Amino acid sequence: MRLSFLLGPDIKQILKEDPDQVRELLDELHAEDLADIFSELDSDEAAALLARLPAEDAAPIFERLEEHEQEEIVAQMPTEHVAQIASEMAADDRADLFNSLPEAVGVELLESLQRVDPQAAEEVREIERWPDTSAGHLMNTRFVIVSLGLTAREAMASIRTYASQNDEFVYNAYALQGDRLVGVVSVRDLIVAEPDDRLSDLVRSHIISVPPTLDQEDTARRMAKYDLNAMPVVDDQGVMLGIITIDDIIDVLVQEQTEDVQKIGGIEPLDVPYFQTSFLSFIRKRGVWLVVLFIEEFFTQTAMRHYDYVLDAIKGATYYVPLLISTGGNSGGQSSSLIIRGLAVGEIKKGDWWRIFIRELGMGVVLGAMLGFIGMLRVLMYKDQSFKFALTIGLTLVAIVMTGCTVGSMLPLVLKRFGVDPATSSAPFIASLVDVLGIIVFVHVAKVVMASVLAGAHP
């Protein structure tokens, strides 16, 4: 059970009766739990409570709130007080705050921040230079800088000084020549080193870094590949701009996976959590895709009308149409999900399309044969159905599953090739597309296997 459900009502009551007692209670709780509690308060109550806390205590709570909650609280607080809280936030979280605010509010707040903490204001401008979904926008511009001439003891002293002034976990220290990054040493290596060991003997010169323009998904994959807790952001000239830490990457992964899941389900990604999304926003985000998919199904109806003479000529054919097209949609949905996930985690590259095509075609044949055999047995259970019709159903299932597997696997790769998010090829979209193809496949198989039955039918 979330702590906010237990303490939220009590904090509201304390806020009304004796607001000064709240800080004593909050001293005993983790900042993440405090953020949960604040999210349960009305925006004016949360703003009043934050206003009574010192900026250094309010910042860890405020930066953990959802963006829409931050925006609502900012509207309730004096700009100068918000600027003081913002100056105590991590640089990347501070930049995210400015990015989420309306432009006019952001400009006014940045002017106030310039008066309160010019360095913090400059950090916002530096991070805002880069696209929202890039490594440059994820980075924290504050990090520990050490000289190669220091000893391990002196480097640890520099880390202690930095940690006492910044509420952030320190993973590494970075050696620079001018502004260029030349080496990295972990805190662990400094701890196990002898106090008088020279830093030049401890640093790693082979540095894994990312450029500021790299997409955040690619950044996350690189950190995961090398099992890093922190990674430097370096420009083309080797100048170190900042660092990205694992907590930011976790947020990226949650965000990207949430968007992918929603797209796969045929929903435009939500900007805020479910219960904070308005009814009209849901109608718009879900309705657009439903209309698109509904219109796409028109082609299924058109195909059935076009081949109406075949369906009428074959006794019981219409009973099996839903079974056939749903099987194609299911197989296509499986394939698209596998490929979308493979692209997301970097297991699959665009150049792998031919290998994927061969594998999916083979799997389509085997899976289709398995389902086709079961389908034939099902048809033959009815005494009024012929073996030729059962064979038609069996061969159709093989062809439809092959079609579903290949279309479902190739469409995400085609979209990726043209710069479109592969998750857009959602399972409902694949299913609707394969429905049309399933009707066409069924009719053409029937024309071959049951030619004698259809001889008297006319298109």
Buried (B, 14 or more C-beta within 10 A) or exposed (E): EEBBEEBBEEBBEBBEEEBEEBEEBBEEBEBEBBBBBBBBBEBEBBBBBBBEBEBEBBBBBBBBBBBBBBBBBBBBBEBEBBBBBBBBBBBBBBBBBBBBBEEEBBEBBBEBBBEBBEEBBBBBEBBBEBEEBBBBBBBBBBBBEBEBEBBBEBBBEBBEEBBEEBBBEBBBBBBBEEEEBBBBBBBEBBEEBEEEBBBBEBBEEEBEBBBBEBBBBEBBBBBBEEEBBBBBBBBEEBEBBBBBBBBBBEBBBEBBEEBBEBBBEBBBBBEEEEEEBEEEBBEEBBEEBEEBBEEBBEBBEEBBEEBEEBBEBBEBBEEBBEBBBBBBBBBBBBBBBBBBBBBBEBEBEEEBBEEBBEBBBEBBBEBBBEBBEEBBEBBBEEEEBBEBBBBBBBBBBBBBBBBBBBBBBBBBBEBBEEEEBBBBBBBBBBBBBBBBBBBBBBBBBBBEBBEEBBEEBEE
